[in-house]
Amino acid sequence: MAGHSKWANIQHRKGRQDEKRGKLWTRVIREIIVAARHGGGDPKENPRLRLAIEKAKAVNLPLETVKKNIDKATGNLEGSSYEEVRYEGYGIGGAAIIIDCMTDNRVRTVAEVRHVFSKYGGNMGTEGSVAFQFKHVGQLVFAPGTDEDKVMEVALEAGADDVVTDDDGAIEVLTPPAGFEAVKAALEAAGLVPGVAEVTMRAENTITLEGDDAARMQKLLDMIEDLDDTQDVFHNAVLP
């Protein structure tokens, strides 16, 4: 099936994240701590921790730091206690935004998120106000020019839900969250290495913003990303 153009937007998002490499380390460490606390410190028995460790490798987080934070989470070392919290709201032009945070002070975090929405033209919503516009999925994205037939054959055989060819030729493989690792392993074994591979909140429909609206939306997203407690930001805006 055909879909919206995503490759440029995904690469743009990854590029902006790469500019903030130090903050990425902090986010990955928090993810490791929460994953290990909830599912145990053995990656073989904890899928979420396995994904967190993969993220750590992708941003070159030292293995020693990974191990130290797993030990913190499992009680072998003293460390901070984080909880997960999700906020939802609307950006420029009614674009939907989901913000996943990890915080050791929920009161501080909600105040900071609300302030950014208010200051930069958005509106903070209530729980569930925009989440229905997204689907929790595993997503693997291949660059334009990748062999579509081969991707489809391997992915569907491995248990993917769908293979989407976007307008710009990029290929998206969508999986159930629980099946993400198996599909990714099968694709990589077939020599198909995705440019993006993550479990994410994927927008069911998108809103295209241009000109001043696009610039204002990017500013709002940047300020949300810059909050200390922000882990992930999902939105349905297509920006130039």
N, CA, C and O of each residue as an XYZ file, in Angstrom:
960
protein
N       0.841     -1.188      0.000
C       0.000      0.000      0.000
C       0.881      1.244      0.000
O       2.032      1.191      0.434
N       0.345      2.366     -0.486
C       1.105      3.609     -0.538
C       0.891      4.409      0.733
O      -0.127      4.264      1.411
N       1.855      5.251      1.048
C       1.730      6.054      2.264
C       2.327      7.427      2.068
O       2.740      7.780      0.963
N       2.374      8.199      3.128
C       2.927      9.547      3.072
C       4.444      9.493      2.943
O       5.082      8.500      3.292
N       5.008     10.598      2.429
C       6.459     10.711      2.333
C       7.053     10.863      3.724
O       6.702     11.793      4.450
N       7.954      9.953      4.103
C       8.475      9.974      5.469
C       9.993     10.031      5.548
O      10.532     10.485      6.557
N      10.687      9.590      4.529
C      12.135      9.423      4.651
C      12.821     10.730      5.045
O      13.641     10.749      5.964
N      12.488     11.826      4.350
C      13.128     13.109      4.658
C      12.806     13.551      6.077
O      13.677     14.043      6.794
N      11.555     13.374      6.478
C      11.169     13.781      7.826
C      11.885     12.959      8.887
O      12.317     13.496      9.907
N      12.011     11.664      8.650
C      12.688     10.792      9.616
C      14.172     11.141      9.698
O      14.737     11.207     10.789
N      14.793     11.363      8.561
C      16.214     11.723      8.567
C      16.428     13.084      9.226
O      17.424     13.297      9.917
N      15.495     13.996      9.008
C      15.562     15.307      9.645
C      15.505     15.163     11.159
O      16.279     15.792     11.881
N      14.583     14.332     11.633
C      14.441     14.123     13.081
C      15.697     13.482     13.656
O      16.173     13.885     14.717
N      16.236     12.478     12.953
C      17.449     11.821     13.434
C      18.617     12.804     13.467
O      19.434     12.770     14.386
N      18.695     13.680     12.462
C      19.770     14.652     12.422
C      19.712     15.615     13.589
O      20.738     15.952     14.179
N      18.512     16.054     13.921
C      18.363     16.978     15.051
C      18.703     16.264     16.359
O      19.275     16.867     17.267
N      18.353     14.991     16.454
C      18.713     14.229     17.646
C      20.219     14.069     17.752
O      20.786     14.165     18.840
N      20.866     13.824     16.619
C      22.317     13.648     16.637
C      23.028     14.914     17.096
O      24.115     14.839     17.668
N      22.418     16.089     16.848
C      23.002     17.338     17.301
C      22.993     17.434     18.827
O      23.740     18.217     19.413
N      22.147     16.634     19.455
C      21.984     16.689     20.909
C      22.463     15.383     21.533
O      21.783     14.794     22.373
N      23.623     14.950     21.116
C      24.132     13.629     21.502
C      24.214     13.458     23.017
O      23.875     12.397     23.541
N      24.664     14.502     23.725
C      24.780     14.401     25.181
C      23.438     14.125     25.836
O      23.352     13.340     26.780
N      22.387     14.770     25.333
C      21.057     14.553     25.901
C      20.566     13.145     25.565
O      19.841     12.537     26.352
N      20.954     12.635     24.416
C      20.567     11.269     24.059
C      21.124     10.272     25.060
O      20.440      9.311     25.411
N      22.335     10.475     25.525
C      22.922      9.576     26.527
C      22.059      9.569     27.784
O      21.773      8.509     28.342
N      21.644     10.756     28.227
C      20.803     10.845     29.419
C      19.502     10.083     29.225
O      19.054      9.370     30.123
N      18.898     10.233     28.058
C      17.627      9.555     27.785
C      17.792      8.036     27.771
O      16.973      7.302     28.324
N      18.862      7.585     27.132
C      19.092      6.145     27.059
C      19.342      5.567     28.449
O      18.850      4.486     28.773
N      20.102      6.283     29.264
C      20.375      5.818     30.631
C      19.074      5.675     31.411
O      18.871      4.682     32.109
N      18.199      6.661     31.293
C      16.912      6.578     31.997
C      16.091      5.391     31.495
O      15.457      4.693     32.287
N      16.103      5.166     30.194
C      15.362      4.039     29.633
C      15.909      2.719     30.152
O      15.143      1.809     30.469
N      17.226      2.611     30.240
C      17.852      1.397     30.779
C      17.416      1.178     32.228
O      17.063      0.064     32.613
N      17.441      2.241     33.023
C      17.081      2.125     34.438
C      15.637      1.653     34.597
O      15.367      0.727     35.361
N      14.710      2.286     33.876
C      13.297      1.928     34.012
C      13.034      0.526     33.476
O      12.282     -0.242     34.077
N      13.654      0.194     32.344
C      13.458     -1.141     31.762
C      13.959     -2.228     32.704
O      13.292     -3.244     32.896
N      15.135     -2.012     33.292
C      15.701     -3.015     34.200
C      14.906     -3.112     35.493
O      14.739     -4.199     36.045
N      14.417     -1.975     35.973
C      13.643     -1.994     37.219
C      12.348     -2.784     37.049
O      11.945     -3.526     37.944
N      11.704     -2.621     35.903
C      10.402     -3.274     35.697
C      10.519     -4.708     35.191
O       9.661     -5.544     35.475
N      11.588     -4.992     34.438
C      11.664     -6.312     33.816
C      12.870     -7.138     34.213
O      13.058     -8.244     33.706
N      13.704     -6.609     35.130
C      14.885     -7.347     35.548
C      16.116     -6.971     34.751
O      16.010     -6.383     33.674
N      17.277     -7.304     35.270
C      18.537     -6.876     34.692
C      19.138     -7.792     33.653
O      20.237     -7.524     33.169
N      18.444     -8.880     33.287
C      18.957     -9.820     32.284
C      18.340     -9.500     30.925
O      17.145     -9.726     30.731
N      19.119     -8.981     29.984
C      18.564     -8.629     28.675
C      17.913     -9.802     27.940
O      16.980     -9.606     27.161
N      18.398    -11.011     28.186
C      17.824    -12.183     27.517
C      16.377    -12.410     27.924
O      15.584    -12.952     27.154
N      16.038    -11.992     29.140
C      14.675    -12.193     29.647
C      13.846    -10.913     29.618
O      12.682    -10.922     30.021
N      14.421     -9.828     29.155
C      13.758     -8.527     29.226
C      13.851     -7.829     27.867
O      14.849     -7.165     27.585
N      12.821     -7.970     27.019
C      12.865     -7.370     25.670
C      13.059     -5.858     25.680
O      13.776     -5.309     24.843
N      12.420     -5.197     26.627
C      12.554     -3.736     26.675
C      13.996     -3.340     26.988
O      14.510     -2.373     26.426
N      14.638     -4.071     27.869
C      16.028     -3.780     28.188
C      16.927     -4.053     26.987
O      17.883     -3.315     26.747
N      16.629     -5.106     26.233
C      17.414     -5.385     25.022
C      17.357     -4.197     24.059
O      18.377     -3.790     23.504
N      16.155     -3.646     23.865
C      16.011     -2.507     22.957
C      16.754     -1.287     23.500
O      17.367     -0.539     22.738
N      16.698     -1.090     24.809
C      17.403      0.042     25.417
C      18.915     -0.093     25.218
O      19.602      0.894     24.955
N      19.422     -1.314     25.346
C      20.859     -1.540     25.152
C      21.239     -1.313     23.691
O      22.324     -0.807     23.406
N      20.357     -1.681     22.769
C      20.606     -1.399     21.348
C      20.701      0.102     21.116
O      21.577      0.572     20.390
N      19.791      0.855     21.741
C      19.839      2.313     21.622
C      21.154      2.847     22.187
O      21.754      3.765     21.628
N      21.593      2.262     23.297
C      22.848      2.684     23.921
C      24.020      2.464     22.964
O      24.895      3.321     22.839
N      24.030      1.317     22.294
C      25.102      1.040     21.328
C      25.057      2.029     20.165
O      26.095      2.466     19.669
N      23.841      2.376     19.734
C      23.685      3.269     18.586
C      24.218      4.670     18.863
O      24.641      5.367     17.942
N      24.198      5.088     20.141
C      24.712      6.424     20.493
C      26.071      6.339     21.185
O      26.540      7.306     21.786
N      26.695      5.155     21.088
C      28.055      4.948     21.616
C      28.164      5.171     23.122
O      29.178      5.669     23.613
N      27.122      4.801     23.844
C      27.182      4.860     25.301
C      28.087      3.734     25.786
O      27.882      2.581     25.405
N      29.083      4.037     26.618
C      30.032      2.997     27.048
C      29.342      1.827     27.751
O      28.398      2.015     28.518
N      29.825      0.632     27.476
C      29.249     -0.578     28.074
C      29.301     -0.530     29.595
O      28.391     -1.010     30.270
N      30.362      0.048     30.125
C      30.493      0.167     31.579
C      29.353      1.010     32.168
O      28.844      0.708     33.248
N      28.960      2.066     31.452
C      27.858      2.920     31.896
C      26.537      2.159     31.842
O      25.697      2.299     32.731
N      26.360      1.359     30.802
C      25.153      0.528     30.690
C      25.043     -0.396     31.891
O      24.001     -0.461     32.543
N      26.128     -1.112     32.181
C      26.121     -2.081     33.284
C      25.879     -1.390     34.625
O      25.131     -1.896     35.461
N      26.509     -0.242     34.825
C      26.362      0.478     36.093
C      24.899      0.870     36.326
O      24.402      0.785     37.449
N      24.223      1.293     35.277
C      22.839      1.739     35.440
C      21.863      0.574     35.557
O      20.808      0.716     36.174
N      22.197     -0.569     34.979
C      21.394     -1.770     35.231
C      21.521     -2.158     36.699
O      20.537     -2.527     37.341
N      22.743     -2.072     37.223
C      22.962     -2.376     38.643
C      22.189     -1.414     39.548
O      21.629     -1.827     40.564
N      22.160     -0.142     39.181
C      21.375      0.832     39.953
C      19.903      0.431     39.984
O      19.260      0.450     41.033
N      19.388      0.070     38.821
C      17.964     -0.237     38.708
C      17.568     -1.490     39.464
O      16.452     -1.595     39.972
N      18.490     -2.441     39.536
C      18.170     -3.715     40.181
C      18.589     -3.748     41.651
O      18.522     -4.795     42.296
N      19.021     -2.599     42.179
C      19.286     -2.501     43.610
C      20.709     -2.780     44.025
O      21.023     -2.753     45.215
N      21.586     -3.053     43.057
C      22.977     -3.338     43.412
C      23.793     -2.072     43.663
O      24.845     -2.114     44.300
N      23.287     -0.938     43.149
C      23.924      0.353     43.396
C      22.836      1.376     43.697
O      21.700      1.231     43.244
N      23.176      2.397     44.451
C      22.207      3.443     44.767
C      22.047      4.368     43.563
O      23.032      4.713     42.911
N      20.827      4.766     43.270
C      20.592      5.652     42.136
C      19.244      6.333     42.234
O      18.475      6.083     43.163
N      18.956      7.212     41.251
C      17.699      7.948     41.237
C      16.529      7.038     40.881
O      16.700      6.006     40.233
N      15.337      7.440     41.319
C      14.126      6.680     41.024
C      13.285      7.466     40.026
O      12.802      8.556     40.333
N      13.114      6.912     38.842
C      12.349      7.588     37.799
C      11.011      6.893     37.577
O      10.890      5.678     37.735
N      10.005      7.693     37.207
C       8.730      7.132     36.792
C       8.401      7.649     35.397
O       8.831      8.732     35.000
N       7.631      6.856     34.666
C       7.231      7.231     33.319
C       5.918      8.000     33.365
O       5.005      7.652     34.114
N       5.837      9.040     32.563
C       4.601      9.816     32.486
C       4.450     10.324     31.053
O       5.435     10.668     30.399
N       3.209     10.365     30.575
C       2.925     10.800     29.203
C       2.026     12.024     29.225
O       1.056     12.090     29.981
N       2.366     12.996     28.380
C       1.539     14.192     28.222
C       1.112     14.298     26.762
O       1.818     13.849     25.858
N      -0.046     14.895     26.550
C      -0.600     15.041     25.205
C      -1.048     16.467     24.986
O      -1.393     17.172     25.935
N      -1.044     16.893     23.736
C      -1.490     18.247     23.453
C      -1.536     18.517     21.963
O      -1.314     17.634     21.135
N      -1.833     19.774     21.650
C      -1.948     20.215     20.259
C      -0.910     21.284     19.969
O      -0.660     22.172     20.784
N      -0.313     21.180     18.794
C       0.648     22.170     18.358
C       0.029     23.130     17.358
O      -1.179     23.368     17.373
N       0.864     23.676     16.494
C       0.415     24.642     15.502
C      -0.497     23.942     14.485
O      -0.220     22.823     14.052
N      -1.579     24.614     14.118
C      -2.497     24.052     13.132
C      -3.257     22.841     13.609
O      -3.817     22.094     12.806
N      -3.281     22.641     14.917
C      -3.991     21.483     15.463
C      -3.221     20.186     15.377
O      -3.795     19.118     15.590
N      -1.921     20.250     15.068
C      -1.108     19.033     15.006
C      -1.069     18.358     16.377
O      -0.960     19.025     17.406
N      -1.159     17.032     16.375
C      -1.194     16.263     17.625
C       0.225     15.961     18.098
O       1.104     15.641     17.297
N       0.434     16.067     19.416
C       1.761     15.834     20.008
C       1.616     14.935     21.229
O       0.755     15.156     22.080
N       2.468     13.918     21.301
C       2.589     13.069     22.490
C       4.004     13.225     23.025
O       4.969     13.172     22.263
N       4.129     13.416     24.332
C       5.438     13.578     24.961
C       5.589     12.527     26.046
O       4.823     12.512     27.009
N       6.564     11.652     25.898
C       6.880     10.661     26.924
C       8.054     11.175     27.751
O       9.102     11.524     27.210
N       7.866     11.216     29.059
C       8.897     11.716     29.968
C       9.268     10.641     30.980
O       8.490      9.725     31.247
N      10.453     10.764     31.531
C      10.864     10.026     32.718
C      11.319     11.055     33.734
O      12.179     11.886     33.444
N      10.745     11.001     34.919
C      10.977     12.060     35.881
C      11.104     11.530     37.301
O      10.542     10.492     37.652
N      11.858     12.273     38.111
C      11.898     11.998     39.541
C      11.100     13.052     40.305
O      11.135     13.100     41.534
N      10.365     13.912     39.547
C       9.535     14.946     40.151
C       8.412     15.298     39.183
O       8.560     16.177     38.334
N       7.296     14.605     39.321
C       6.180     14.763     38.380
C       5.636     16.202     38.375
O       5.271     16.718     37.318
N       5.581     16.849     39.541
C       5.052     18.211     39.623
C       5.892     19.174     38.786
O       5.359     20.008     38.055
N       7.216     19.045     38.906
C       8.113     19.890     38.115
C       7.923     19.655     36.621
O       7.846     20.602     35.839
N       7.849     18.393     36.236
C       7.793     18.052     34.820
C       6.523     18.564     34.156
O       6.589     19.153     33.077
N       5.374     18.353     34.778
C       4.124     18.808     34.167
C       4.102     20.324     34.057
O       3.561     20.863     33.091
N       4.681     21.024     35.030
C       4.732     22.486     34.966
C       5.594     22.944     33.789
O       5.245     23.897     33.093
N       6.722     22.260     33.569
C       7.611     22.643     32.468
C       6.955     22.368     31.118
O       7.050     23.189     30.206
N       6.289     21.221     30.984
C       5.623     20.890     29.722
C       4.497     21.884     29.446
O       4.365     22.374     28.325
N       3.698     22.179     30.445
C       2.593     23.125     30.268
C       3.113     24.505     29.870
O       2.524     25.176     29.022
N       4.215     24.923     30.483
C       4.797     26.233     30.165
C       5.228     26.305     28.705
O       4.980     27.306     28.033
N       5.872     25.250     28.210
C       6.329     25.253     26.818
C       5.147     25.298     25.855
O       5.160     26.063     24.891
N       4.131     24.483     26.110
C       2.933     24.537     25.255
C       2.379     25.951     25.214
O       2.084     26.474     24.140
N       2.237     26.566     26.368
C       1.630     27.892     26.459
C       2.476     28.960     25.778
O       1.949     29.818     25.071
N       3.785     28.908     25.991
C       4.668     29.954     25.490
C       4.861     29.895     23.982
O       5.054     30.928     23.341
N       4.810     28.685     23.403
C       5.170     28.541     21.989
C       3.991     28.166     21.096
O       4.178     27.591     20.023
N       2.780     28.491     21.539
C       1.635     28.420     20.639
C       0.870     27.125     20.625
O       0.020     26.930     19.757
N       1.141     26.224     21.563
C       0.398     24.974     21.625
C      -0.641     24.991     22.734
O      -0.809     25.991     23.432
N      -1.324     23.887     22.883
C      -2.303     23.721     23.956
C      -2.128     22.345     24.575
O      -2.220     21.337     23.875
N      -1.879     22.289     25.865
C      -1.752     21.005     26.543
C      -3.132     20.392     26.720
O      -4.069     21.071     27.141
N      -3.258     19.116     26.402
C      -4.539     18.435     26.494
C      -4.591     17.483     27.673
O      -3.638     17.364     28.444
N      -5.712     16.815     27.796
C      -5.889     15.822     28.852
C      -5.449     14.453     28.354
O      -5.216     14.266     27.160
N      -5.336     13.503     29.266
C      -4.936     12.151     28.902
C      -5.913     11.561     27.889
O      -7.122     11.561     28.118
N      -5.396     11.060     26.774
C      -6.231     10.469     25.742
C      -6.732     11.439     24.696
O      -7.423     11.037     23.760
N      -6.392     12.725     24.840
C      -6.941     13.725     23.926
C      -6.412     13.600     22.500
O      -7.107     13.961     21.550
N      -5.179     13.090     22.340
C      -4.651     12.905     20.980
C      -4.128     11.493     20.737
O      -3.849     11.131     19.594
N      -3.990     10.694     21.785
C      -3.372      9.368     21.633
C      -4.124      8.485     20.650
O      -3.524      7.608     20.028
N      -5.440      8.701     20.499
C      -6.232      7.885     19.578
C      -5.811      8.094     18.130
O      -6.178      7.304     17.260
N      -5.046      9.146     17.861
C      -4.589      9.421     16.502
C      -3.279      8.701     16.159
O      -2.749      8.856     15.059
N      -2.765      7.917     17.106
C      -1.501      7.208     16.924
C      -1.698      5.719     17.184
O      -2.647      5.307     17.852
N      -0.784      4.927     16.643
C      -0.798      3.487     16.885
C       0.569      3.048     17.385
O       1.593      3.444     16.827
N       0.592      2.228     18.439
C       1.838      1.720     19.011
C       2.327      0.560     18.149
O       1.697     -0.497     18.115
N       3.435      0.751     17.458
C       3.918     -0.246     16.499
C       5.443     -0.332     16.513
O       6.134      0.574     16.980
N       5.942     -1.442     15.990
C       7.336     -1.514     15.603
C       7.441     -0.962     14.190
O       6.609     -1.267     13.335
N       8.461     -0.152     13.946
C       8.615      0.502     12.643
C      10.055      0.349     12.163
O      10.997      0.716     12.866
N      10.212     -0.193     10.966
C      11.524     -0.291     10.333
C      11.418      0.405      8.985
O      10.558      0.064      8.173
N      12.288      1.376      8.744
C      12.202      2.177      7.528
C      13.460      1.981      6.691
O      14.584      2.112      7.176
N      13.234      1.662      5.412
C      14.334      1.429      4.472
C      14.393      2.563      3.461
O      13.363      3.092      3.043
N      15.606      2.930      3.075
C      15.812      4.059      2.172
C      15.190      3.791      0.806
O      15.076      2.638      0.390
N      14.788      4.852      0.107
C      14.324      4.694     -1.274
C      15.350      3.938     -2.105
O      16.552      4.175     -1.989
N      14.875      3.040     -2.933
C      15.763      2.230     -3.760
C      15.985      0.831     -3.227
O      16.541     -0.013     -3.929
N      15.559      0.564     -1.993
C      15.665     -0.782     -1.426
C      14.722     -1.719     -2.173
O      13.653     -1.304     -2.621
N      15.118     -2.971     -2.306
C      14.314     -3.976     -3.024
C      12.994     -4.225     -2.290
O      12.948     -4.928     -1.281
N      11.924     -3.631     -2.824
C      10.619     -3.692     -2.154
C      10.092     -5.119     -2.050
O       9.566     -5.514     -1.010
N      10.230     -5.887     -3.118
C       9.705     -7.258     -3.107
C      10.401     -8.111     -2.059
O       9.763     -8.906     -1.370
N      11.710     -7.943     -1.942
C      12.465     -8.723     -0.965
C      12.079     -8.324      0.455
O      11.884     -9.184      1.313
N      11.969     -7.019      0.703
C      11.554     -6.545      2.027
C      10.196     -7.131      2.388
O      10.003     -7.635      3.494
N       9.263     -7.064      1.455
C       7.911     -7.548      1.720
C       7.903     -9.040      2.006
O       7.248     -9.491      2.945
N       8.626     -9.806      1.204
C       8.653    -11.255      1.376
C       9.219    -11.640      2.749
O       8.629    -12.447      3.467
N      10.355    -11.060      3.101
C      11.005    -11.411      4.371
C      10.174    -10.923      5.553
O       9.982    -11.652      6.527
N       9.685     -9.695      5.466
C       8.973     -9.095      6.590
C       7.677     -9.831      6.896
O       7.401    -10.151      8.053
N       6.894    -10.097      5.884
C       5.601    -10.745      6.113
C       5.793    -12.187      6.592
O       5.022    -12.683      7.413
N       6.817    -12.842      6.078
C       7.121    -14.205      6.524
C       7.517    -14.213      8.003
O       7.239    -15.173      8.722
N       8.170    -13.134      8.449
C       8.639    -13.058      9.836
C       7.559    -12.566     10.797
O       7.777    -12.542     12.009
N       6.393    -12.172     10.270
C       5.300    -11.783     11.154
C       4.945    -10.310     11.163
O       4.229     -9.859     12.057
N       5.430     -9.540     10.183
C       5.062     -8.121     10.104
C       3.580     -7.971      9.793
O       2.975     -8.834      9.158
N       3.005     -6.863     10.249
C       1.594     -6.578      9.967
C       1.400     -5.997      8.578
O       0.410     -6.297      7.909
N       2.342     -5.164      8.138
C       2.148     -4.452      6.878
C       3.488     -3.964      6.353
O       4.436     -3.772      7.115
N       3.554     -3.766      5.046
C       4.702     -3.138      4.398
C       4.149     -1.984      3.575
O       3.303     -2.184      2.704
N       4.631     -0.774      3.854
C       4.088      0.441      3.249
C       5.155      1.105      2.391
O       6.258      1.377      2.864
N       4.826      1.364      1.128
C       5.727      2.110      0.255
C       5.293      3.568      0.259
O       4.184      3.896     -0.163
N       6.172      4.439      0.737
C       5.830      5.849      0.854
C       6.005      6.572     -0.473
O       6.583      6.031     -1.416
N       5.498      7.802     -0.536
C       5.496      8.552     -1.787
C       6.898      8.794     -2.331
O       7.083      8.916     -3.542
N       7.892      8.864     -1.433
C       9.253      9.147     -1.874
C      10.060      7.876     -2.138
O      11.259      7.950     -2.406
N       9.413      6.711     -2.065
C      10.094      5.451     -2.345
C      10.634      4.749     -1.126
O      11.109      3.618     -1.227
N      10.574      5.395      0.038
C      10.986      4.721      1.269
C      10.005      3.595      1.575
O       8.833      3.663      1.203
N      10.491      2.562      2.252
C       9.662      1.399      2.574
C       9.575      1.269      4.080
O      10.593      1.211      4.770
N       8.362      1.223      4.583
C       8.115      1.060      6.012
C       7.613     -0.353      6.280
O       6.701     -0.834      5.608
N       8.195     -0.992      7.235
C       7.693     -2.277      7.719
C       7.087     -2.018      9.095
O       7.743     -1.464      9.977
N       5.843     -2.419      9.270
C       5.126     -2.200     10.527
C       4.861     -3.539     11.193
O       4.394     -4.482     10.555
N       5.166     -3.611     12.485
C       5.043     -4.868     13.218
C       4.286     -4.639     14.520
O       4.196     -3.505     14.990
N       3.739     -5.704     15.111
C       3.274     -5.583     16.495
C       4.495     -5.289     17.366
O       5.581     -5.788     17.070
N       4.353     -4.496     18.427
C       5.515     -4.219     19.289
C       6.225     -5.487     19.755
O       7.455     -5.532     19.801
N       5.456     -6.508     20.099
C       6.064     -7.744     20.603
C       6.808     -8.507     19.515
O       7.680     -9.321     19.821
N       6.480     -8.258     18.255
C       7.126     -8.970     17.159
C       8.252     -8.204     16.498
O       8.847     -8.681     15.531
N       8.549     -7.022     17.011
C       9.536     -6.141     16.385
C      10.907     -6.800     16.268
O      11.513     -6.776     15.197
N      11.397     -7.384     17.350
C      12.753     -7.950     17.339
C      12.883     -9.089     16.335
O      13.890     -9.190     15.634
N      11.869     -9.945     16.264
C      11.926    -11.084     15.347
C      11.946    -10.624     13.897
O      12.695    -11.168     13.085
N      11.132     -9.628     13.565
C      11.089     -9.122     12.191
C      12.410     -8.425     11.853
O      12.951     -8.616     10.763
N      12.919     -7.637     12.765
C      14.192     -6.939     12.535
C      15.325     -7.940     12.310
O      16.147     -7.762     11.412
N      15.365     -8.983     13.122
C      16.419     -9.991     12.986
C      16.324    -10.699     11.641
O      17.343    -10.954     10.999
N      15.105    -11.018     11.213
C      14.925    -11.703      9.937
C      15.363    -10.826      8.764
O      16.002    -11.304      7.827
N      15.014     -9.546      8.825
C      15.399     -8.630      7.746
C      16.913     -8.461      7.691
O      17.502     -8.482      6.611
N      17.536     -8.297      8.840
C      18.993     -8.120      8.862
C      19.709     -9.384      8.411
O      20.753     -9.310      7.762
N      19.154    -10.548      8.751
C      19.749    -11.814      8.303
C      19.685    -11.945      6.788
O      20.510    -12.624      6.177
N      18.685    -11.281      6.183
C      18.543    -11.307      4.722
C      19.331    -10.187      4.057
O      19.211     -9.968      2.852
N      20.143     -9.470      4.849
C      20.952     -8.404      4.294
C      20.219     -7.091      4.133
O      20.692     -6.199      3.428
N      19.074     -6.958      4.773
C      18.266     -5.742      4.677
C      18.375     -4.971      5.990
O      17.740     -5.318      6.986
N      19.185     -3.927      5.971
C      19.455     -3.161      7.192
C      18.653     -1.859      7.141
O      18.876     -1.045      6.244
N      17.730     -1.641      8.074
C      16.894     -0.442      8.036
C      17.652      0.810      8.448
O      18.591      0.749      9.242
N      17.236      1.939      7.901
C      17.802      3.211      8.315
C      17.274      3.654      9.659
O      17.947      4.366     10.404
N      16.063      3.226      9.960
C      15.428      3.501     11.245
C      14.757      2.224     11.720
O      14.085      1.550     10.939
N      14.931      1.886     12.982
C      14.278      0.706     13.558
C      13.928      1.031     14.997
O      14.821      1.223     15.822
N      12.642      1.095     15.310
C      12.227      1.482     16.648
C      10.792      1.046     16.915
O      10.011      0.813     15.992
N      10.473      0.944     18.181
C       9.078      0.796     18.594
C       8.596      2.194     18.912
O       9.200      2.890     19.729
N       7.515      2.613     18.276
C       7.151      4.018     18.293
C       5.641      4.201     18.327
O       4.882      3.235     18.250
N       5.220      5.453     18.442
C       3.825      5.827     18.268
C       3.708      6.440     16.875
O       4.187      7.549     16.638
N       3.079      5.725     15.970
C       3.008      6.156     14.569
C       1.677      6.846     14.300
O       0.615      6.298     14.597
N       1.738      8.045     13.739
C       0.529      8.802     13.454
C      -0.291      8.115     12.372
O       0.241      7.710     11.338
N      -1.591      7.987     12.618
C      -2.489      7.371     11.637
C      -2.766      8.326     10.470
O      -2.949      7.887      9.335
N      -2.797      9.625     10.753
C      -3.000     10.648      9.725
C      -2.042     11.802     10.017
O      -1.661     12.026     11.166
N      -1.660     12.527      8.976
C      -0.697     13.603      9.141
C      -1.301     14.954      8.749
O      -2.296     15.030      8.028
N      -0.665     16.016      9.252
C      -1.033     17.389      8.912
C       0.205     18.061      8.333
O       1.252     18.090      8.981
N       0.100     18.603      7.118
C       1.232     19.268      6.483
C       1.234     20.743      6.855
O       0.240     21.445      6.670
N       2.363     21.201      7.382
C       2.528     22.601      7.751
C       3.611     23.224      6.884
O       4.609     22.577      6.566
N       3.413     24.480      6.503
C       4.384     25.170      5.663
C       4.634     26.577      6.191
O       3.874     27.085      7.015
N       5.695     27.193      5.716
C       5.971     28.589      6.022
C       6.104     28.857      7.511
O       6.771     28.120      8.236
N       5.448     29.935      7.954
C       5.535     30.357      9.348
C       4.982     29.297     10.294
O       5.517     29.096     11.384
N       3.919     28.623      9.882
C       3.343     27.577     10.737
C       4.343     26.450     10.968
O       4.465     25.940     12.082
N       5.057     26.065      9.915
C       6.060     25.002     10.051
C       7.191     25.444     10.975
O       7.656     24.667     11.809
N       7.629     26.683     10.826
C       8.712     27.201     11.671
C       8.285     27.258     13.135
O       9.067     26.922     14.025
N       7.054     27.681     13.384
C       6.553     27.757     14.763
C       6.406     26.361     15.366
O       6.695     26.151     16.544
N       5.959     25.418     14.555
C       5.817     24.046     15.040
C       7.184     23.450     15.367
O       7.338     22.778     16.386
N       8.175     23.692     14.510
C       9.518     23.172     14.777
C      10.083     23.769     16.051
O      10.749     23.077     16.820
N       9.819     25.066     16.283
C      10.295     25.710     17.501
C       9.648     25.077     18.727
O      10.326     24.820     19.722
N       8.347     24.827     18.663
C       7.640     24.182     19.774
C       8.220     22.801     20.046
O       8.465     22.443     21.198
N       8.438     22.027     18.991
C       8.998     20.680     19.155
C      10.415     20.743     19.735
O      10.774     19.940     20.596
N      11.212     21.699     19.261
C      12.579     21.838     19.782
C      12.575     22.143     21.274
O      13.379     21.594     22.028
N      11.677     23.012     21.695
C      11.633     23.383     23.108
C      11.148     22.220     23.973
O      11.604     22.054     25.104
N      10.228     21.418     23.444
C       9.787     20.225     24.171
C      10.939     19.228     24.277
O      11.184     18.655     25.339
N      11.642     19.032     23.156
C      12.780     18.108     23.147
C      13.860     18.528     24.142
O      14.544     17.685     24.722
N      14.005     19.841     24.332
C      15.078     20.350     25.191
C      14.773     20.226     26.683
O      15.662     20.437     27.508
N      13.541     19.891     27.041
C      13.220     19.712     28.455
C      14.014     18.529     29.013
O      14.141     17.499     28.351
N      14.537     18.673     30.203
C      15.408     17.651     30.787
C      14.729     16.291     30.898
O      15.387     15.261     30.752
N      13.425     16.273     31.153
C      12.740     15.011     31.419
C      12.142     14.361     30.184
O      11.594     13.262     30.276
N      12.233     15.013     29.029
C      11.668     14.461     27.800
C      12.464     13.243     27.338
O      13.690     13.287     27.239
N      11.746     12.157     27.059
C      12.364     10.962     26.487
C      12.080     10.852     24.989
O      13.001     10.669     24.192
N      10.811     10.963     24.609
C      10.405     10.838     23.204
C       9.299     11.830     22.913
O       8.476     12.133     23.776
N       9.288     12.329     21.694
C       8.214     13.200     21.228
C       7.673     12.629     19.922
O       8.427     12.388     18.980
N       6.369     12.417     19.875
C       5.712     11.919     18.668
C       4.711     12.960     18.211
O       4.033     13.573     19.035
N       4.611     13.168     16.907
C       3.653     14.151     16.392
C       3.208     13.739     14.993
O       3.803     12.858     14.374
N       2.161     14.384     14.508
C       1.647     14.026     13.187
C       1.838     15.147     12.177
O       1.156     15.181     11.153
N       2.757     16.065     12.453
C       3.027     17.157     11.525
C       4.067     16.733     10.485
O       5.064     16.092     10.817
N       3.826     17.095      9.241
C       4.819     16.929      8.172
C       5.429     18.307      7.945
O       4.737     19.252      7.564
N       6.732     18.406      8.183
C       7.427     19.694      8.100
C       8.393     19.704      6.927
O       9.005     18.679      6.627
N       8.543     20.847      6.253
C       9.439     20.905      5.096
C      10.901     20.806      5.524
O      11.795     20.838      4.678
